[in-house]
């Protein structure tokens, strides 16, 4: 089975988060994670992507809040310089985003933003309300200095989404329907986010997306948390030991992809309860 380059690469360049979300391993961890990816490791990784001519989407986030990273602007600027054909995306909860930081990120090369307006603590079990969500949206727009009538709501199965263009960048502002569409992160978070029966649909995530932790672990998928002993087996390799391409094309990675294409979870039992990117969603 030939391994193509991923369409999407996420690099967790920092580990901190300001929220305690019950659907995220970072949110329920004790003690909280902290730390930055070594600059030498980050620089080596993005240079490797540049050398292989990577043309997909590149985002500097993971199980964290990227805007807590004091180095984030520098990292995006470096990625733009050495991986010029990639599309740089910033995922954020928006809590620390304002008009000036938005401008700096765009100037550094970011052309797409996914801003997720998460429910307040303890409210994720409530159905999202469009009226309440709109108030949060308008407050964010005011903080970013964006006119209210500049946004357009677009259809979405998994919640509410508004789109707005700003300085040549696309901003996607989401209010997620957590209980209907989030997953159990490989058994690390709320059981109610698990499938009620073993997953029958194949998974294409491991064939199309690469996720790297701040310690350099190339994870099986973005839902894996190498900080958890239960997930250590789902690391494909570490970038201190092998190159990204060597890990991405390794026999272990290719065997997992082949099995996931036919809904075989025997090597990765945590996948049997996962509803991430099910066809109906």
Residue frames relative to the residue before (quaternion, step in Angstrom):
aa qw qx qy qz dx dy dz
X 1.0000 0.0000 0.0000 0.0000 0.00 0.00 0.00
X 0.3319 -0.7622 0.5244 0.1838 3.58 -0.65 1.10
X 0.2711 -0.7657 0.5647 0.1464 3.57 -0.91 0.91
X 0.2065 -0.7710 0.5929 0.1066 3.56 -0.58 1.14
X 0.6098 -0.5276 0.4256 0.4107 3.54 -1.24 0.30
X 0.5404 -0.6253 0.4391 0.3523 3.61 -1.04 0.64
X 0.4888 -0.6416 0.5074 0.3033 3.53 -1.25 0.48
X 0.7832 0.1866 -0.0619 0.5899 3.55 1.22 -0.59
X 0.0306 -0.7788 0.6265 0.0061 3.58 -0.97 0.90
X 0.0585 -0.7786 0.6237 0.0381 3.57 -0.85 0.97
X 0.1232 -0.7849 0.6066 0.0293 3.54 -0.91 1.01
X 0.2613 -0.7682 0.5696 0.1308 3.56 -0.61 1.19
X 0.0884 -0.8543 0.5112 0.0332 3.58 0.12 1.25
X 0.7616 0.1467 -0.1410 0.6153 3.59 1.28 -0.11
X 0.4045 -0.7599 0.4711 0.1925 3.57 -1.18 0.47
X 0.5915 0.6313 -0.3589 0.3505 3.60 1.17 -0.35
X 0.0210 -0.7656 0.6417 0.0392 3.54 -1.29 0.47
X 0.4044 -0.7301 0.5062 0.2175 3.55 -1.12 0.69
X 0.6970 0.4613 -0.2689 0.4786 3.59 1.26 -0.18
X 0.2876 -0.7260 0.6004 0.1728 3.54 -1.34 0.39
X 0.0498 0.8358 -0.5405 0.0824 3.57 0.51 1.22
X 0.4349 -0.7325 0.4643 0.2425 3.57 -0.79 1.01
X 0.6658 0.4813 -0.3094 0.4788 3.61 1.23 -0.19
X 0.6819 0.4474 -0.2745 0.5093 3.60 1.29 0.18
X 0.5153 -0.6555 0.4495 0.3204 3.63 -0.86 0.86
X 0.6243 0.5347 -0.3425 0.4550 3.59 1.07 -0.66
X 0.6608 0.5441 -0.3052 0.4173 3.56 0.98 -0.82
X 0.7635 0.3473 -0.1968 0.5076 3.56 1.07 -0.65
X 0.4643 0.6985 -0.4361 0.3261 3.59 1.29 0.02
X 0.0129 -0.7642 0.6446 0.0156 3.54 -1.18 0.63
X 0.4847 -0.3091 -0.7947 0.1947 1.59 -1.18 2.18
X 0.6619 -0.5058 0.3721 0.4094 3.54 -1.27 0.28
X 0.5127 -0.6348 0.4828 0.3180 3.56 -1.16 0.64
X 0.0345 0.7755 -0.6303 0.0141 3.55 -1.22 0.50
X 0.5043 0.6572 -0.4706 0.3039 3.54 -1.17 0.48
X 0.2903 -0.7252 0.6005 0.1708 3.51 -1.34 0.46
X 0.5110 -0.5837 0.5199 0.3576 3.54 -1.17 0.55
X 0.5319 -0.6127 0.4669 0.3518 3.58 -0.96 0.80
X 0.5320 -0.6441 0.4389 0.3307 3.56 -0.92 0.88
X 0.6345 0.5391 -0.3383 0.4385 3.59 0.97 -0.81
X 0.6483 0.5051 -0.3153 0.4745 3.59 1.05 -0.73
X 0.6533 0.5055 -0.3108 0.4702 3.57 0.94 -0.88
X 0.6709 0.5079 -0.3000 0.4495 3.56 0.84 -0.98
X 0.6449 0.5179 -0.3170 0.4642 3.58 0.98 -0.85
X 0.6661 0.5186 -0.3063 0.4399 3.58 0.92 -0.91
X 0.7100 0.4392 -0.2902 0.4677 3.59 0.73 -0.95
X 0.6108 0.5285 -0.3584 0.4681 3.61 1.09 -0.56
X 0.6101 0.5312 -0.3497 0.4726 3.59 1.07 -0.67
X 0.6518 0.5065 -0.3140 0.4690 3.58 0.95 -0.85
X 0.6464 0.5183 -0.3137 0.4638 3.55 1.03 -0.77
X 0.6667 0.5205 -0.3023 0.4395 3.59 0.95 -0.85
X 0.7123 0.4069 -0.2677 0.5054 3.60 1.08 -0.58
X 0.5117 -0.6897 0.3954 0.3258 3.57 1.29 0.21
X 0.1477 0.8288 -0.5285 0.1092 3.56 1.07 0.70
X 0.1104 -0.8263 0.5523 0.0041 3.57 -0.82 1.09
X 0.5324 0.6573 -0.3966 0.3568 3.59 1.24 0.08
X 0.6941 -0.4357 0.3626 0.4437 3.51 -1.31 -0.41
X 0.0991 -0.7937 0.6002 0.0097 3.56 -0.98 0.92
X 0.0194 0.8109 -0.5810 0.0671 3.57 -0.65 1.14
X 0.2917 -0.7657 0.5534 0.1495 3.58 -0.97 0.87
X 0.5038 0.5961 -0.4674 0.4151 3.52 0.30 1.33
X 0.0205 -0.7714 0.6352 0.0323 3.54 -1.35 0.07
X 0.7538 -0.2450 0.2301 0.5647 3.57 -0.74 -1.04
X 0.5457 0.5994 -0.3592 0.4625 3.55 0.75 1.13
X 0.3695 -0.6376 0.5871 0.3349 3.54 -1.34 -0.31
X 0.3807 -0.7864 0.4366 0.2146 3.60 -0.22 1.25
X 0.6651 0.5401 -0.3257 0.3998 3.60 0.97 -0.76
X 0.5552 0.5624 -0.4115 0.4541 3.61 1.26 0.06
X 0.5659 0.5963 -0.3713 0.4316 3.57 1.30 -0.20
X 0.3401 -0.7758 0.4894 0.2073 3.64 -0.42 1.12
X 0.6790 0.4979 -0.2658 0.4695 3.57 1.29 -0.34
X 0.3887 0.7926 -0.4320 0.1845 3.57 1.31 -0.19
X 0.6498 0.5144 -0.3309 0.4513 3.61 0.87 -0.88
X 0.6491 0.5149 -0.3070 0.4683 3.58 0.95 -0.89
X 0.6522 0.5213 -0.3174 0.4496 3.59 0.97 -0.83
X 0.6692 0.4826 -0.3095 0.4728 3.59 0.88 -0.86
X 0.6350 0.5244 -0.3359 0.4571 3.59 0.99 -0.77
X 0.6479 0.5074 -0.3139 0.4735 3.58 1.02 -0.79
X 0.6452 0.5146 -0.3173 0.4671 3.58 0.96 -0.84
X 0.6466 0.5161 -0.3196 0.4619 3.59 0.97 -0.83
X 0.6679 0.5188 -0.2984 0.4425 3.56 1.05 -0.77
X 0.8089 0.3112 -0.1474 0.4766 3.59 0.81 -0.99
X 0.7272 0.2587 -0.2140 0.5988 3.62 1.27 -0.17
X 0.0239 -0.8874 0.4598 0.0233 3.58 0.77 1.04
X 0.6958 0.4795 -0.2860 0.4519 3.60 1.12 -0.48
X 0.5346 0.6178 -0.4150 0.4004 3.59 1.25 0.02
X 0.3763 -0.6718 0.5780 0.2702 3.55 -1.33 0.29
X 0.2449 -0.8049 0.5267 0.1213 3.58 -0.45 1.19
X 0.0629 -0.7998 0.5963 -0.0298 3.53 -0.84 1.11
X 0.1748 -0.7668 0.6089 0.1037 3.56 -1.11 0.72
X 0.1472 -0.7599 0.6303 0.0602 3.55 -0.81 1.10
X 0.1366 0.7991 -0.5693 0.1367 3.60 -0.79 0.97
X 0.4629 -0.6469 0.5154 0.3189 3.57 -1.23 0.40
X 0.5065 -0.7106 0.3778 0.3093 3.58 1.29 -0.01
X 0.4619 0.7155 -0.4414 0.2825 3.60 1.21 -0.22
X 0.7782 0.3026 -0.1524 0.5287 3.59 1.05 -0.75
X 0.5097 0.6538 -0.4153 0.3746 3.57 1.25 0.29
X 0.0683 0.7640 -0.6404 0.0387 3.56 -1.00 0.89
X 0.7591 -0.4110 0.2533 0.4366 3.55 -1.28 0.07
X 0.6675 0.5051 -0.3083 0.4519 3.60 0.97 -0.78
X 0.6607 0.4814 -0.3141 0.4828 3.60 0.92 -0.85
X 0.6063 0.5479 -0.3477 0.4597 3.58 1.04 -0.74
X 0.6621 0.5034 -0.3073 0.4624 3.58 0.90 -0.91
X 0.6633 0.5118 -0.3120 0.4480 3.59 0.91 -0.89
X 0.6534 0.5070 -0.3156 0.4652 3.59 0.98 -0.80
X 0.6449 0.5028 -0.3223 0.4770 3.58 0.98 -0.78
X 0.6488 0.5081 -0.3147 0.4711 3.59 0.98 -0.83
X 0.6627 0.5036 -0.3004 0.4659 3.61 1.14 -0.61
X 0.6852 -0.5166 0.2737 0.4345 3.58 1.27 -0.10
X 0.4881 0.6589 -0.4476 0.3567 3.61 1.22 -0.05
X 0.1102 -0.8241 0.5547 0.0328 3.58 -0.77 1.03
X 0.7656 0.2245 -0.1601 0.5813 3.59 1.29 -0.07
X 0.0932 -0.7827 0.6146 0.0313 3.56 -1.02 0.88
X 0.1087 -0.7390 0.6602 0.0788 3.57 -1.05 0.83
X 0.0286 -0.8129 0.5797 -0.0481 3.57 -0.25 1.31
X 0.1161 -0.8261 0.5512 0.0190 3.56 -0.38 1.27
X 0.2171 -0.7727 0.5878 0.1014 3.55 -0.61 1.19
X 0.1827 -0.8351 0.5135 0.0747 3.54 0.14 1.34
X 0.5903 -0.5474 0.4404 0.3975 3.60 -1.20 0.42
X 0.5687 -0.5661 0.4576 0.3831 3.56 -1.20 0.43
X 0.6714 -0.5063 0.3373 0.4232 3.64 -1.12 0.50
X 0.8160 0.2373 -0.2006 0.4874 3.55 -0.87 1.00
X 0.6721 0.5142 -0.2962 0.4428 3.58 1.25 -0.21
X 0.4436 0.7242 -0.4509 0.2745 3.59 1.24 -0.02
X 0.6406 0.5215 -0.3374 0.4514 3.60 1.19 -0.34
X 0.5763 0.5435 -0.3826 0.4756 3.57 1.29 -0.02
X 0.5131 -0.5968 0.5017 0.3590 3.56 -1.13 0.55
X 0.4952 -0.6494 0.4704 0.3344 3.57 -0.97 0.79
X 0.2446 -0.7639 0.5834 0.1280 3.56 -1.09 0.74
X 0.4721 -0.7042 0.4472 0.2850 3.57 -0.75 1.03
X 0.6366 0.5386 -0.3423 0.4329 3.60 1.02 -0.70
X 0.6817 0.4678 -0.2788 0.4886 3.57 0.89 -0.96
X 0.6423 0.5252 -0.3215 0.4563 3.56 1.00 -0.84
X 0.6453 0.5258 -0.3358 0.4408 3.58 0.98 -0.77
X 0.6101 0.5431 -0.3551 0.4546 3.60 1.04 -0.65
X 0.6612 0.4897 -0.3041 0.4802 3.57 0.98 -0.83
X 0.6180 0.5429 -0.3367 0.4582 3.55 1.06 -0.75
X 0.6870 0.4886 -0.2944 0.4501 3.58 0.81 -0.99
X 0.6196 0.5353 -0.3437 0.4598 3.59 1.06 -0.72
X 0.6522 0.4999 -0.3155 0.4746 3.59 0.99 -0.78
X 0.6377 0.5242 -0.3331 0.4556 3.58 0.93 -0.84
X 0.6343 0.5239 -0.3316 0.4618 3.59 0.98 -0.79
X 0.6635 0.5072 -0.3032 0.4589 3.58 0.97 -0.85
X 0.7086 0.4378 -0.2501 0.4936 3.57 1.12 -0.69
X 0.4375 -0.7098 0.4499 0.3199 3.58 1.25 -0.19
X 0.4685 0.6615 -0.4430 0.3830 3.57 1.10 0.74
X 0.4912 -0.6719 0.4723 0.2903 3.56 -0.90 0.94
X 0.5587 -0.6413 0.4134 0.3252 3.58 -0.96 0.87
X 0.7201 0.4507 -0.2682 0.4543 3.58 0.92 -0.81
X 0.5197 0.6461 -0.4136 0.3760 3.59 1.27 0.12
X 0.6627 0.5164 -0.3065 0.4475 3.60 1.21 -0.42
X 0.1732 -0.7631 0.6152 0.0960 3.53 -1.22 0.60
X 0.3358 -0.7295 0.5549 0.2172 3.59 -0.87 0.92
X 0.1281 -0.7927 0.5941 0.0464 3.56 -0.97 0.87
X 0.5864 -0.5921 0.4102 0.3704 3.62 -1.09 0.63
X 0.1024 0.7755 -0.6168 0.0878 3.55 -1.09 0.79
X 0.4637 -0.7052 0.4668 0.2642 3.57 -0.88 0.96
X 0.7867 0.4053 -0.1705 0.4334 3.55 0.90 -0.93
X 0.8121 -0.0954 0.0436 0.5740 3.59 1.11 0.53
X 0.6183 -0.5083 0.4265 0.4212 3.56 -1.15 -0.70
X 0.0072 -0.7962 0.6050 -0.0042 3.55 -1.07 0.72
X 0.0922 -0.7473 0.6559 0.0532 3.49 -1.17 0.85
X 0.2094 -0.7693 0.5952 0.1000 3.56 -1.12 0.74
X 0.0900 0.7758 -0.6222 0.0541 3.56 -1.07 0.77
X 0.3324 -0.7173 0.5784 0.2008 3.56 -1.12 0.72
X 0.0397 0.7917 -0.6070 0.0559 3.57 -0.99 0.87
X 0.8486 -0.0956 0.0341 0.5192 3.57 -0.67 1.11
X 0.7310 -0.4384 0.2282 0.4705 3.56 1.01 0.84
X 0.6402 0.4927 -0.3277 0.4899 3.59 1.28 0.00
X 0.3780 -0.7054 0.5547 0.2276 3.57 -1.21 0.58
X 0.1303 -0.7822 0.6070 0.0520 3.56 -0.82 1.04
X 0.1106 -0.7665 0.6312 0.0433 3.56 -0.81 1.07
X 0.0978 -0.8075 0.5816 0.0118 3.56 -0.55 1.18
X 0.0708 -0.8545 0.5130 -0.0395 3.55 -0.34 1.31
X 0.1016 -0.7070 0.6918 0.1056 3.51 -1.29 0.62
X 0.2291 -0.8359 0.4843 0.1192 3.60 -0.21 1.24
X 0.3507 -0.6555 0.6191 0.2533 3.52 -1.31 0.50
X 0.2782 -0.8382 0.4434 0.1534 3.55 0.24 1.35
X 0.7397 0.4451 -0.2605 0.4323 3.57 0.62 -1.10
X 0.6819 0.5030 -0.2983 0.4393 3.58 1.05 -0.65
X 0.8507 0.2196 -0.0539 0.4745 3.58 0.95 -0.76
X 0.5939 0.5498 -0.4013 0.4290 3.64 1.12 -0.17
X 0.3307 -0.7584 0.5305 0.1844 3.60 -1.22 0.33
X 0.6572 -0.5835 0.3448 0.3298 3.55 -1.33 0.27
X 0.4167 -0.7418 0.4495 0.2721 3.62 1.27 0.31
X 0.7077 -0.4770 0.2680 0.4471 3.54 0.80 1.01
X 0.7104 -0.4764 0.2520 0.4526 3.56 1.07 0.77
X 0.5353 0.6595 -0.3937 0.3515 3.60 1.24 0.11
X 0.7700 0.3018 -0.1703 0.5357 3.61 1.17 -0.43
X 0.8534 -0.2099 0.1009 0.4664 3.56 -1.34 -0.20
X 0.4813 -0.6940 0.4655 0.2648 3.55 -0.81 1.08
X 0.6117 0.5773 -0.3554 0.4077 3.59 1.08 -0.62
X 0.6332 0.5110 -0.3418 0.4703 3.60 1.24 -0.18
X 0.5316 0.6126 -0.4088 0.4182 3.59 1.29 0.12
X 0.5674 -0.5547 0.4750 0.3804 3.53 -1.27 0.38
X 0.5033 -0.6698 0.4555 0.3009 3.55 -1.07 0.67
X 0.7695 0.1454 -0.0873 0.6157 3.56 1.24 -0.45
X 0.6767 -0.5033 0.3223 0.4300 3.63 -1.13 0.46
X 0.5415 -0.6468 0.4374 0.3117 3.54 -0.96 0.92
X 0.2029 -0.7907 0.5700 0.0933 3.56 -0.90 0.99
X 0.6388 0.5335 -0.3266 0.4479 3.58 1.18 -0.51
X 0.5101 -0.6449 0.4641 0.3293 3.61 -1.01 0.70
X 0.3022 -0.7279 0.5815 0.2018 3.56 -1.28 0.33
X 0.1918 -0.8001 0.5625 0.0817 3.56 -0.85 1.02
X 0.4122 0.7395 -0.4544 0.2772 3.58 1.30 -0.07
X 0.6930 0.4883 -0.2927 0.4423 3.59 0.86 -0.90
X 0.6611 0.4862 -0.3072 0.4818 3.59 1.26 -0.26
X 0.7801 0.3745 -0.1633 0.4738 3.56 1.14 -0.60
X 0.7946 0.2549 -0.1195 0.5379 3.61 1.16 -0.45
X 0.1778 -0.7644 0.6133 0.0888 3.54 -1.10 0.82
X 0.0840 -0.7908 0.6060 0.0182 3.57 -0.99 0.89
X 0.0924 -0.8104 0.5786 -0.0052 3.56 -0.77 1.11
X 0.3641 -0.7411 0.5234 0.2104 3.58 -0.80 1.00
X 0.6640 -0.5240 0.3552 0.3979 3.57 -1.26 0.34
X 0.6561 0.4817 -0.3139 0.4889 3.59 1.26 -0.26
X 0.6108 -0.5994 0.3357 0.3937 3.57 1.28 0.11
X 0.4504 0.6671 -0.4717 0.3601 3.59 1.21 0.27
X 0.2623 -0.7135 0.6253 0.1764 3.56 -0.91 0.94
X 0.2361 -0.8287 0.4989 0.0933 3.55 -0.29 1.31
X 0.6321 -0.5243 0.4067 0.4002 3.55 -1.20 0.46
X 0.7599 -0.1639 0.1109 0.6192 3.58 1.07 -0.79
X 0.7170 -0.4827 0.2990 0.4043 3.55 -1.29 0.22
X 0.6352 0.5532 -0.3328 0.4239 3.60 1.18 -0.42
X 0.5560 0.6115 -0.3823 0.4133 3.57 1.27 -0.21
X 0.1189 -0.7720 0.6211 0.0641 3.57 -1.07 0.81
X 0.2772 -0.7989 0.5080 0.1639 3.64 -0.13 1.21
X 0.5428 0.6139 -0.4032 0.4073 3.60 1.22 -0.30
X 0.6649 0.4780 -0.2964 0.4915 3.58 1.23 -0.45
X 0.5011 -0.6622 0.4606 0.3134 3.63 -0.80 0.93
X 0.6268 0.5624 -0.3354 0.4224 3.58 1.09 -0.69
X 0.7435 0.4007 -0.2121 0.4916 3.59 1.20 -0.48
X 0.3753 0.7561 -0.4795 0.2401 3.60 1.20 0.01
X 0.6559 0.5379 -0.3108 0.4289 3.59 1.02 -0.76
X 0.6728 0.5085 -0.2885 0.4534 3.59 1.25 -0.36
X 0.4667 0.5994 -0.4788 0.4401 3.55 1.21 0.53
X 0.3526 -0.7603 0.5109 0.1914 3.59 -0.80 1.03
X 0.7471 -0.2765 0.2013 0.5700 3.57 1.22 -0.40
X 0.3902 -0.7182 0.5292 0.2280 3.54 -1.27 0.32
X 0.5074 -0.6960 0.4319 0.2677 3.56 -0.96 0.93
X 0.5486 0.5735 -0.4147 0.4452 3.60 1.22 -0.05
X 0.7335 0.4245 -0.2145 0.4856 3.56 1.23 -0.47
X 0.8014 0.0624 -0.0095 0.5947 3.59 1.09 -0.71
X 0.5662 -0.5843 0.4450 0.3741 3.57 -1.22 0.34
X 0.6713 -0.4912 0.3634 0.4197 3.54 -1.28 0.32
X 0.6736 0.4947 -0.3088 0.4540 3.60 0.84 -0.91
X 0.6292 0.5341 -0.3415 0.4497 3.60 0.97 -0.77
X 0.6814 0.4672 -0.2875 0.4845 3.57 0.98 -0.82
X 0.6682 0.5190 -0.3039 0.4379 3.60 0.87 -0.95
X 0.7626 0.3508 -0.1875 0.5101 3.60 1.04 -0.76
X 0.3725 0.7570 -0.4712 0.2570 3.59 1.26 0.17
X 0.6416 -0.5261 0.3847 0.4044 3.60 -1.18 0.46
X 0.6293 0.5398 -0.3428 0.4416 3.61 0.99 -0.79
X 0.6787 0.4875 -0.2933 0.4644 3.59 0.86 -0.96
X 0.6900 0.4838 -0.2900 0.4535 3.58 0.88 -0.88
X 0.6253 0.5274 -0.3427 0.4620 3.59 1.05 -0.67
X 0.6324 0.5211 -0.3293 0.4691 3.58 1.00 -0.81
X 0.6602 0.5076 -0.3175 0.4535 3.60 0.87 -0.88
X 0.6500 0.5272 -0.3200 0.4440 3.56 0.89 -0.92
X 0.6834 0.4761 -0.2877 0.4729 3.58 0.93 -0.87
X 0.6502 0.5184 -0.3255 0.4500 3.60 0.99 -0.76
X 0.6054 0.5592 -0.3570 0.4396 3.60 1.11 -0.57
X 0.7614 0.2945 -0.1922 0.5446 3.59 1.17 -0.43
X 0.5423 -0.6749 0.3694 0.3376 3.57 1.21 0.63
X 0.4094 0.6785 -0.4870 0.3672 3.53 1.01 0.88
X 0.0863 -0.8361 0.5417 -0.0021 3.57 -0.39 1.26
X 0.3104 0.7980 -0.4796 0.1918 3.58 1.20 0.29
X 0.6933 0.4355 -0.2737 0.5047 3.60 1.09 -0.62
X 0.7838 0.2259 -0.0856 0.5721 3.56 1.17 -0.60
X 0.1095 -0.8619 0.4893 0.0757 3.62 0.53 1.10
X 0.5774 0.5881 -0.4003 0.4006 3.64 1.08 -0.47
X 0.6031 0.5912 -0.3529 0.4028 3.59 1.18 -0.49
X 0.5609 0.6476 -0.3861 0.3419 3.60 1.15 -0.49
X 0.7406 0.3776 -0.2246 0.5085 3.62 1.16 -0.50
X 0.5394 0.6625 -0.3781 0.3566 3.58 1.30 -0.01
X 0.1716 -0.7919 0.5776 0.0991 3.57 -0.98 0.83
X 0.2918 0.7790 -0.5066 0.2266 3.57 1.22 0.42
X 0.8622 -0.0486 -0.0252 0.5036 3.55 -0.81 1.13
X 0.1431 0.7719 -0.5954 0.1708 3.54 0.78 1.00
X 0.6459 -0.5639 0.3381 0.3879 3.64 -1.02 0.72
X 0.6619 0.5213 -0.3173 0.4353 3.60 0.99 -0.78
X 0.6942 0.4682 -0.2703 0.4752 3.59 1.22 -0.37
